[in-house]
Amino acid sequence: MFTTRRSNGELDSRPMTTPNKAIDEDSSLWFFMSAHGESVSEFVAQPEVDIAYADPGADRNVSVSGTAVITNDLARKRHLWSTMAGAWFSGGVDDPDLTLIQVRIAHASYWDIKDSKLVQVFKMAKAVVTGKPPSTMGEHVEVRMRRGFDLRSGVVLDRRG
């Protein structure tokens, strides 16, 4: 899900496909969007976005927050293009409505619940009875990206922390 903030302050989420299969060397996620769509105008006004991924069957979830920007990198569009994108943009990578969005990752959280549903329900029931929240409901990892700037080259440097 790709979440933006509307002009009235409400959050707005929509399903999106991430065409890059791995995080790029510049810690970015990429998306194709309609240049005239609401989501583009929403993040142009307020560029902070959140991307959420879920695998309900495996009880895994990822939330990625960052800053969205429009780019017109034709080489990157061609590299990321797929048949699935063609379903939305019949004109291919040259479709005038096709916009490439880069989300520069600032923070990510990952949750992986390894217990079965039955064990999870037992732990939650125990928490209700004891008044103490369950403390072992799976793995939770957070990653923050710290950006630096190399004055000599003008390159933004990412370091995970």
N, C-alpha and C positions, 0 to 999 in steps of 0.2 A: 504494500500500500504506500502511496506517495501522498504525504500530508502537507498542505499549505495552510496559510491563514488568510481568511477572507477579509475584505475591507471593514466589515463590522466586528472583526475580532474572532469570529467562530473558526474552528478548525474544519478543514475539508479534506477528506481522504478519497483516493480513487485507486483502483488496481492498475498497476503498471508492470511492464516486463523490463527487466534489466538486461540489455543486450551484451554487456561485458560479463564474461564468465568468471573473472577474478578481479580483485581490486587492482587498479592500475598502479604503476610506480609512483604516481602523484597522489595516491590515496583518494581517488575519485570513483564515483559511480556515474553511469551515463544512461540517458533516456531519450527516446524520440517522442516528441509531442507536437500537437497542432499549434502552429504559430498564432492562431486566432482563438485558442482554447482558454477557458477561464483559469486553468491552473498556471499557465504562463503569465497572465496578467497579475495573478495573485502573488507569485513569488518575485516578480519584477518589483512589486510594491514592497514586499516583505520577504527577503531572500532566504530566511531561515526555514528549512524544511525538515521533515522526518520521513525516513523510509523504514517500513516494517516488513519483515519476512516471517512467515510462520510455517512450521511443519507439524500440524496438529497430531498426526498419527504417531510421531516420534516425540511429541512434547518438547519441541525446540523452537525458540523464538529469537529474533534479532531485531534490534531497533538501532537505526543509524541516523544521527542528526548531522546537519551540515548546511552549507550555503550553496544555493542553486544559481547558476549563471547560464545565459544563452551563449552558445558558441557556433560559429559557422565554419568549422574545420571540416572541409569536404573530404580530406583523406581519412579522418576519423569516422565520418559518416559512412564512407565506403567500407572501412574496416569492420564496423559494427553492424552493417546492414544484413538483414536476413529475410527469408521468405515471409516470416511472420510479420515483419514490419511492413512488407508490401501489401498485406491485407488492409492496413490502415492508410497507407500512402501509395496510391496506385501509380503515381508518377515516379516512383523509385527515389533514389537519393537526390534527384534533381527536382522532386516535387516542391513547388513553391510554398506549400503549407508545412513542409517538414522542418522542424526545428530540433537541433541537438542540444540537450541540456546536460550540463556537467554539475554534479553535486560533489563539492569538496567536503570530505568527511572531517568533522570536528570531534565526534564522540560516537562510540558504539557500545551497546550492551548486548550480551548473549546469555540466554537461559537454556539449560538442558536438564530436563527432569528425567532421571534414570529410573525412578520407582514406577511400578505398575499403577494403574488407576486405583486398584483395590488398596494398595499401600498408601497412596496419596489420600484417599478418603479416610482411612484409619488415622493417619497423622493429623488430618484436619479435625476429625471428630475428637481426638485426644486433646487438641488445642482448645476446642470449645469447652470440654469438660474441665481442663486444668486452668484455663484462662491465659495460657502461655502460647504465643504463636509458634507454629512449627519452624524449627531452625534448620532442618536438613531436608529441604524439598528439592534438592538438585544443585547443579553447578550454575553459578552466576559469575560472569567475567565482564569487566568494563575496560575499554581502551579509549584514551583521550589522545587526540592528535595535537601536538604542539608545533606551531608553525614558526619558523625562523626566516630571516631574509638575508641572503648573501648580497651585500652592497656592491661587491665587485662584479658579479655576474647578473644581478637583478633577479635571481632565482629564489622562489619560495622553497624553503627546506622543511620537510616533514620529519618529525621524530615521534615515535610512539612512546607513550608514557602511561 
